[in-house]
Amino acid sequence: MKRILFFASGNGSNVDNIVNYFKNSDSISIVGIFSNNPNAKVLEKAKSYDIFSFVFNKEELAKDVVLNKVNALCPDLIVLAGFLWKLPETIVAKYPNKIINIHPALLPKYGGKGMYGSKVHQAVLENKETASGITIHYVNKNYDEGEFIFQKSVNIEDCQTAEEIANKVQTLEHEYFPQIIERLLTSNI
């Protein structure tokens, strides 16, 4: 059985989608949802699915408390789904090419520290881009600079607001993120 561990900071729409995608799988299971935000709605989802959850602070992340909890769960893949903090190098080094992130833009554009969620979509809108999309990539020691696994674009010429762009991008996230996770886990990453 392949084991997925999530890190998330917010509502958890991608977590929800991925959990539902794998709920009847006999080869892939969700072993935990870790969050830096004790008020994150994703934690309510963890409870409703009866999935182990763990809330931590910056000190616990820096002092290997989180790494020890991760190690105890033996994940085959760590999935960052709306997780806003940078993982320490100790975790990245322990799990090379086993930590992935989804970014709501076509990297390398609109990536880096501080570029997440609506900030990304607003920048895309202000720069009058005709397309946006998603980038699923491995996590390394720098924000949004890991090797690309998958990109998919969508035409946004008809979008007048950042929210309209966000809706189109989220549709791509929900369609492709679970499929790419499944592909990675079944190809023995």
Buried (B, 14 or more C-beta within 10 A) or exposed (E): EBBBBBBBBBBBBBBBBBBEBBEEEEEBBBBBBBBBBEEBBBBEBBEEBEBEBBBBEEEBBEEBBBBEBBEEBEBBBBBBBBBBEEBBEBBBEBBEBBBBBBBBBBBEBBBEEEBBBEEBBBBBBEEEBEEBBBBBBBBBEEBBBBEEBBBBBBEBEEBEEBEBBBEBBBEBBBEBBBEBBBEBBEEEB
